Amino acid sequence: MNLHVTKEANIEHSSLFEPLRIGAMTLPNRIFMAPLTRSRSVAPEHTQTPLHAIYYAQRASAGLIISEATQISAQGQGYAWTPGIFTDAQVESWKPVTDAIHKAGGHVFSQLWHVGAVSHNVFQPDGKAPVSSSVWTPQGQAFVGDYHPNGPLVPHPEARALTKHEIKEIIEDYQHAAKNALRAGFDGIEFHAANGYLIDQFLRDSVNKRTDEYGGSIENRLRLLNEVVDALLQVVPASKIGVRLTPMGGAGGSYDSNPEAVYTAAVKALTGRGLAYLHVVRPNTHGGGGDDAAFAHRIMAQMKAAFDGPFIANGEFSAEEAAEWVAGGKADAISFGRSFLANPDLPARIAANGPYNEPRRETFYGGTAVGYTDYPTLDVNN
Ligand SMILES: Cc1cc2nc3c(=O)[nH]c(=O)nc-3n(C[C@H](O)[C@H](O)[C@H](O)COP(=O)(O)O)c2cc1C
């Protein structure tokens, strides 16, 4: 894979090193660590380990770390060995992680996750079918690891449609998880409304076929997003709540017939509420949406213009393009996924114009310290 983060002499990156204020935090740079699922939590409780503290503390020079996606309930899980934040044991296991980040001078938000249909019965309470806005079978395969005898990858089963009562329970689960995240020492939470998971399964008309107030018009499809944000605002200060959206692509193959209309409306619904930031994955070959650069540009500009707070862009950014976007006012910060995974000291490397480690895909999900905490820093390379 091509990181696009190339070593070039005399590249001007200073815009990325302007401090950024979010709520009460003054972040030292605009190079954020994007949320990265690494599937290294441990059974039976889906808790974090001392290795997680090392991994995140290594990356504490990020302007802001956004944690790996973390399920708000057992129902919200869709991948093997992902962490939760709904039990006391999970909260306790996160405390050394947030502590280690803070001791290393960093800041971290917890990404709160419900996968909806992108799951499998093996993760679900009582082995029930996964849930979604409507009856729907996601494309692709569920990463079930050793939870299933035919693992690690098996087809997704058909999801069932949530009842209105169950929707209310999910909103409460978000609230409970958000309170837990603050208890666990996170500086805030990122509401994961992106990448084809539960919230997208309500927003997008390829999945949402409901005929009640949660389906049909864009206003109705936005209802769950809005209700979760309202619920989060009751328990967490607005300045500690970020939201992630992806207008195109994501797990399961869902899409909307008019993403510009839906996602601009989503941003309008999020604006005026004092939220910490909006974090958008741009349409691209990785995030979905293909190679239509003009479309990607237009929808990002529309979403930025519709939001009244810090705007974080993500998706296949090179250091050079990131610096250009921030300098040109197209984003307030850029989050890096695979580059941060492979380069724990990414800001220092950007400042020095590289060199950069290449990410090793085979160790992305699951396993040990290998491919997790063993990527060298620049001083080791030199
Ligand atoms: C290994 C891996 C795990 C990811 N896990 C998450 C996740 O937990 N939550 C999320 O919103 N996005 C997740 N993503 C998407 C990234 O946050 C990011 O949007 C994507 O990698 C594109 O950014 P990049 O080109 O800088 O890597 C993941 C991507 C990768 C490669």
The ligand as an SDF file (V2000), in Angstrom:
LIG
                    3D

 31 33  0  0  0  0  0  0  0  0999 V2000
   -6.8090   -1.4140   10.9700 C   0  0  0  0  0  0  0  0  0  0  0  0
   -7.9120   -0.3950   10.8410 C   0  0  0  0  0  0  0  0  0  0  0  0
   -8.8550   -0.2930   11.8300 C   0  0  0  0  0  0  0  0  0  0  0  0
   -9.8580    0.6940   11.7650 C   0  0  0  0  0  0  0  0  0  0  0  0
  -10.7340    0.8170   12.7980 N   0  0  0  0  0  0  0  0  0  0  0  0
  -11.6230    1.8470   12.8160 C   0  0  0  0  0  0  0  0  0  0  0  0
  -12.4330    2.0860   13.9500 C   0  0  0  0  0  0  0  0  0  0  0  0
  -12.3490    1.3980   14.9760 O   0  0  0  0  0  0  0  0  0  0  0  0
  -13.3100    3.1230   13.8810 N   0  0  0  0  0  0  0  0  0  0  0  0
  -13.4190    3.9200   12.7850 C   0  0  0  0  0  0  0  0  0  0  0  0
  -14.2330    4.8550   12.7680 O   0  0  0  0  0  0  0  0  0  0  0  0
  -12.6360    3.7370   11.7060 N   0  0  0  0  0  0  0  0  0  0  0  0
  -11.7250    2.7300   11.7090 C   0  0  0  0  0  0  0  0  0  0  0  0
  -10.8860    2.5700   10.6290 N   0  0  0  0  0  0  0  0  0  0  0  0
  -10.8490    3.5940    9.5930 C   0  0  0  0  0  0  0  0  0  0  0  0
   -9.7720    4.6240    9.9200 C   0  0  0  0  0  0  0  0  0  0  0  0
  -10.1070    5.3960   11.0660 O   0  0  0  0  0  0  0  0  0  0  0  0
   -9.5690    5.5990    8.7290 C   0  0  0  0  0  0  0  0  0  0  0  0
  -10.7940    6.1970    8.4230 O   0  0  0  0  0  0  0  0  0  0  0  0
   -9.0090    4.9040    7.4950 C   0  0  0  0  0  0  0  0  0  0  0  0
   -7.9010    4.0660    7.8340 O   0  0  0  0  0  0  0  0  0  0  0  0
   -8.5820    5.9090    6.4420 C   0  0  0  0  0  0  0  0  0  0  0  0
   -7.5770    6.7730    6.9780 O   0  0  0  0  0  0  0  0  0  0  0  0
   -6.0100    6.5680    6.6030 P   0  0  0  0  0  0  0  0  0  0  0  0
   -5.9450    6.6490    5.0950 O   0  0  0  0  0  0  0  0  0  0  0  0
   -5.3070    7.7040    7.2890 O   0  0  0  0  0  0  0  0  0  0  0  0
   -5.5870    5.2210    7.1100 O   0  0  0  0  0  0  0  0  0  0  0  0
   -9.9200    1.5570   10.6610 C   0  0  0  0  0  0  0  0  0  0  0  0
   -8.9630    1.4260    9.6260 C   0  0  0  0  0  0  0  0  0  0  0  0
   -7.9710    0.4820    9.7110 C   0  0  0  0  0  0  0  0  0  0  0  0
   -6.9290    0.3940    8.6300 C   0  0  0  0  0  0  0  0  0  0  0  0
  1  2  1  0
  2  3  1  0
  2 30  2  0
  3  4  2  0
  4  5  1  0
  4 28  1  0
  5  6  2  0
  6  7  1  0
  6 13  1  0
  7  8  2  0
  7  9  1  0
  9 10  1  0
 10 11  2  0
 10 12  1  0
 12 13  2  0
 13 14  1  0
 14 15  1  0
 14 28  1  0
 15 16  1  0
 16 17  1  0
 16 18  1  0
 18 19  1  0
 18 20  1  0
 20 21  1  0
 20 22  1  0
 22 23  1  0
 23 24  1  0
 24 25  2  0
 24 26  1  0
 24 27  1  0
 28 29  2  0
 29 30  1  0
 30 31  1  0
M  END
$$$$
